[in-house]
Every structure is written in C-alpha cells, then in structure tokens.
C-alpha cells in the first residue's frame, strides 16, 4: 500500500486529493495545523481511513517529525495562504507560509529522504498567479513570471525552490502550475463560490444583492476534481518536471454572473449586483489562460468538466445547502 502525506488537507484540493488517493488504494495522511482545527470532523467524515497529524508549515521540526513518522512515498504540498486579497493584507504571513513553507517541507523531505530504492516524491502546488502581468498568451511552462500580489511572489519563491531541490539534491520534485480550479468545496471567500452561493441565496429570498470587485477580469477556470488527478499523474512519471494545468478557455467574472443567474432563471441580473472599490485588488492580473499541451501529451491528462457544468454543479450544491440551512 502506497503512503501519501498531504499538507493543506482541510482545503479544497486536499479534500479532493484525499478521496482520490484513497480510491486508488493509498494510505492517506494529512497535516493539520492549529489547536482544535474546526475542519477535522469534516475531512475525517469524507475519508474515514484518513490519518491526521499535527504540524505547521512555519515549524520545520514539526514537519520533519511528521515525515519521519509517516515515511511517505509521496508528499503533496498544498498548504498555503491561498487567497490573493488576504495576501495583500498579510504579506509577511503569506511569504512565511506560502513561500518559506515550501522550503521547510522540502527540507523535511531532504532530511528524512525515504529509502535509496524508494525516495520520497514531492509535489508543489504552484499557481497561474505567478504569471500575473502576463508576458505571453496563452501561458506555458516557458512563459516568464511577473507576479502581481504577495501571494504570487511567494508562489514564485516556492516554484524555484522546488526546481532548486530537484537540481541540487536530485529529489523527485514536480511543480504543477495550476490555473484556477473550483467546485462545491471551494471556500466562500473565493469569487466563484461567492457568486454561486449568493445567487442561490437570492433565489431563495435570503439575500438581496452581491457586492463585487472587478467583473471584467478573466480567468481560466476548471474543476478541482479533474486537477487533483493531474497532481497524482505528475508523481507517477519517471522524471520530475513542471506542468501547466488549465482548460485553455477563459471567462470573465461577468460570464460567471451570467451563467449562475441563468441557472436561477434570472436573465437580467443588474439589479442584484453592486460594485465596490474595496473588492478590487491593488494590482490586477491580466488575461490568464493556460496552454496545457505538455500535460496532455506527456501525462495524458485532460479536463472533463466544462465551465457551464462547473457553475451548475456549484449553484445546485449551494441551493440545496442554503435551503437546508434555512429549513426551506
Ligand atoms: P485552500 O482551500 O485555501 O487550502 C489551503 C490549506 O492550507 C488549508 O488546508 C489550510 O489549513 C492550510 N494551511 C494554511 N496555513 C497553514 C499552515 N501554517 N500550516 C499548515 N497548513 C496550513 O487552497 P486550495 O484551493 O485547496 O489550494 C491548494 C493549493 O493549491 C494552495 O497552495 C493554493 O495556493 C494552490 N493553488 C490553488 C489554486 C486554485 O484555484 N484552487 C490554483 C493554483 C494553485 P486550514 O484550513 O486549517 O487553515
């Protein structure tokens, strides 16, 4: 039985990956941080065989102890401060966890190492936010980075640190440059889930308006369930490498509003949407759209869920959840 350790187990991707790996027959271990983490019951109920261990990406000795105890075949480093807006407000903490956290996790892997015949393989959750003010469209593994937020800057540090540990120590360390991926497990602070949840609440008469930032910005949005498969595929390759994972389609937040309100049977959504400068980013990223040709040809990975299906899945989930909560 293969053993996998996931940091960020309580996040959207950690929850998807935990179930994906359990279905593949892995014994899955997750790193949780903080005292009495409120998400423990949820992740445990989704994967009852999951084993949780305490540690923090700010604390190297805790990471070494966890890697020593688990003796994993594969480590998936998904833990991060991942919300771009928050990274502007807590830039130092973001650099500490999203940036230096990668170095610490790689140090733990380097120090514990695994066996000579079975060294630990490492996955780093890199991000399309590293492209920021894009130098090329669509973006590939060869496109240079120009991050536009403390989050993007921290991810660039983590990306190059992963590359450095691959080259300097021969660690099987791969980076997935993942474009935005969403789903019903997405945090409510992220724009896609904020929209589908608010539209569901408007439809149920529980909310009057949604307050938005820049609705003209464009993103390449895929489904998280498809994207965690790509992470696993990267670690099954003979050689470690970097891969862009994206749908190759881009949509504005305006499109997201259109599709979400259509599912609620509302064609003219203008009375329900307000814009507020407070929700604008201090520096916006341009048109993010990924070229995942390398992942298609080398990994055999393809996204399955379309933008429309993704929004429908999220809206229907939120409608059911919000009506149950309100006792409707
Ligand atoms: P997420 O839902 O925000 O989850 C982040 C996880 O990091 C949570 O489990 C959180 O734990 C954990 N964490 C935060 N601080 C930590 C610390 N000090 N020590 C240990 N763990 C800590 O993010 P996600 O959407 O699943 O994304 C997973 C990874 O992929 C992240 O690194 C993200 O930056 C990256 N990524 C995501 C996307 C996307 O579109 N989703 C795209 C590209 C890259 P608590 O909840 O317990 O605080």
Boltz pocket constraint, residues with backbone or C-beta under 6 A from the ligand:
constraints:
  - pocket:
      binder: B
      contacts: [[A, 7], [A, 8], [A, 9], [A, 10], [A, 11], [A, 12], [A, 13], [A, 14], [A, 31], [A, 32], [A, 33], [A, 37], [A, 39], [A, 55], [A, 56], [A, 57], [A, 58], [A, 77], [A, 78], [A, 79], [A, 80], [A, 81], [A, 82], [A, 83], [A, 97], [A, 125], [A, 126], [A, 127], [A, 128], [A, 176], [A, 177], [A, 178], [A, 179], [A, 180], [A, 181], [A, 182], [A, 185], [A, 187]]
      max_distance: 6.0
